């Protein structure tokens, strides 16, 4: 492990050095670019609930717009839903802009007019050309101001509106504010942003761009039109002019990726320390090397988890659960390993999708492990119950051959199938260590939650007290258990249709909701706010109640 850490140290140091150099380069580049006073841009993005489906594509298009603009042009950001949020006034910090754009969360209605008024108030007094780039998919809902207030506010401001076409789009209001570019899908939104960015980039003089970009060709310098924004909106922009604009698409926020990468490294290192491989016992016995189990870090973690479980009185029960499930780990080791795996998965989710995805990923990992343990335990218990009649037949045959009960159980431990073989072997080990055989078998019945085995132990205890032919008693008990299992299988066959119907009726609403969300997202958005959200919550409650009800009906026969 020390060799591993020594080999990883140069990589970590090199990575940190590269990150530091990159940050210094970005800061130096930003300081060298003097923002021109003649042009400022405000970017207003609709963050209402109806934009939830298209928000990812909208963020990508807005980031591309910011990256395409010359680095010295100040750009501000406003997001509006129920309320208008001024995320930043015009600034040249592209990394901060990208981080703010990526953090926009859609929610509520569309306060369009208030957003226009708030955005125009962010321009500085020294800006000669003020441009408002507005993206919205619907008409105004919830603004305190009116359309006339918005029209008055944009006097002297060039408005480039991008209208994402939906059933609630109000093209007339956007037209009253300025030039409107309709967009039917995410690709059209990106194209509209690119067109507007090209037009605005042409407003920066070639002498201003020369400080931050490669030398322009004669074709690029002759293709730049006048600095009048209104006249420029109708003039085409040549490819050469746009190619002279420096791109800052690589200046996206690296914080989530950096934290996720560091977290994954720390999580994997912790997992390696916790599950450090054991040395071979044979070498330790020979005295060549001292035996090692887990590392000191792993021992402290396992001890802390075991102490916490012991204080809650859950360690013994959880150890029994792991044993019945066939998991050969101690409670502290198991919980520590699952916790670190959930931590690593959560950090990966944070790097890919943010805090919410991280929480969901960690929760899903814990739920999946819990489901696996419960299923493995139930599966082994069911297998033991199915094997019990055959075990009793084998014990009866051994008793009739002249063996005692202990020798008969020893035969079961050698010839039976799993899990009966290992469980009865455990009973024999306890008996040989001094525990009463009946107590050991009763503990087995409790451990595997077998009512049938409890009856068998009761029959053995009665036979010990009253005497008689134990083989005949066990043969009768085995026949009774076998008949009960036959009746249980028959009941399961008769209720199979009901159980299948219950599963279908439970899954059908969820599948229909998923299908509606993918095929008709605009209609599904009605269920995410207002009365639709209330109806969705009521429907979820009814599904849970119906699932519980049908489960009780089809499982009411207790054999």
C-alpha positions, 0 to 999 in steps of 0.5 A: 500500500505504501508503494501504491501511495508513493506511485500515486503521489506524483500523479496527484501533484502533477494534476494539481499543478496543471489545474493551478497553471490553467487557472493562472492562465485564465486569470491572466487572459481575463486581466489582459482583455479590457472590456469595451465601453460601446457594447453590453449584452444582457441575456434573459432566459425563461426559467419557468416550469414549462421550460423543464424539458428543453432546459438542458438544450437551452443551457447548452445553447446559452453557453455556446452563445457566451463562448462565441462572443468576444471575451471583452464584451460584458454579458449579464444574466437574468433568469425569470420564472415566478420571480425575476432573478438577476444572476449577474450584471454585465461581466467579462468573467466567462467561467462565472457566467457558465456556472450561473447558466448551468445552475438555472432551475426551471420552476413556476410561471413566466414573469416576462415583462418584469424580466425585461424591465429588470434586465434593462436596468442592469446596463451601465450608463457608459454603454453606447450599445445595449442589447437584450437577448431574450429567450422565452417559450410562452406568454407572460404569466404573473408579472407585476408590470405590463407590456407597455412597461416592458416596451418603455423599458427597452427604449434605446435597447436592441432586443433580440428575442428567441421564441421557442414555439409551444402551444402557449407562445405569445409572438405578438408580445415578443414582436412588440419588444424587438426582433423575434427569431422563432425556434421549433426545437433545441437545434433551432434555439442553438442556431438562433443564438449563434446568429445573434452572437455573430451579429453582436461580435461584428460590433467589436472593432478589429483593433479591439479583437486583435489583442485577444485573437489571431491577426485578422485577414483583409477579408475579415477586416472588410467584412465588419459593418458599421457599429449601428446595432439596428442596421447590423441586425439586417446585414449578413455576417461573413464566415471570416468575421465570425472566425476572428472571434475567440472561443471560450467554450473550454471555460465551463465550470470545472468545479463539479468535475474536479470535486467528483474526480477527487472524491472518486480517488479518495473513495477508492483509496478508502475502499482499498484501505478498508478491504486490504487483502489478507496475507496467507495463513500458511506464511504466518504460521511459518513465521515468515510474515506476521498475519495482517487483516484489514488496515488500521483505518479499516479496523477503526471504521469497522469498530465504529460501525460495530459499536454503533450497531451494538448500542442500538441492539441491532448487531446480532440481528444484522449478523444473523441476517447476513449469515442466512443470506449467505454473505460471509462478512461481519456487520461492520465490514459489510456496512463500511464497504456499502457506505464507501461504494455509495460515497463513490457512486454519489461523487460520480453522480455529483460530477455528472449531474450535481447534488441531486443526482449524487443523493439519488445515486447514493440512495439507489445504491443503498436501496439496491444492496438492502433489496439484495440482502433481503432477497438472498435471505428470503431465497435461502429461507424458502430453500431450507423450508423446501428441503426440510421434509427430505431432511426429516426423511433422511433423519428417519431413515438413519434412526431406523438404521440404529443411529442416534439423533446426533449421528442422524443429524451428522448424516444430514450435515454430510449428505443434504444440499445447501443451505440445509447442510451448512445450517445443520453443521452449525447446529452440530458444532454448537452441540459439540461445544456443549450446547443442548441439541434441542436448544441449538435446533430451536435457535436454528428455527428462529434464525431461518424463521421456520415454523415447521422446524419449530414443530420438529423440535417440539416433537423431539422434546416431547419424545425425550420426556415421554419416550416412544419411537422417534422415527415414527414421530418424525415421519408423521411430522414430515408427512404433515409438513409435506402436505402443508407445502403441497397445499401452499403451492396449490394456493399459490397457483390459484392466486397467481392470476391475482398476484400478476394482476396486482403487479400489472395494475401497480406498474401500469400508472408508472409506465403510462406516466413515463410514456406521457412524459417522453411522448407529450412533455407539454401535457405532462408539464400540467401535472408538475404545478398547481392543481395538476401536482395535487392530482398527481400526489393523490394518484400516487397515494391511491396507487400505494393504497391499492398496491397494499390492498391487493397484496393483502388480498392475494396473500391472505391465505396463511399456511 
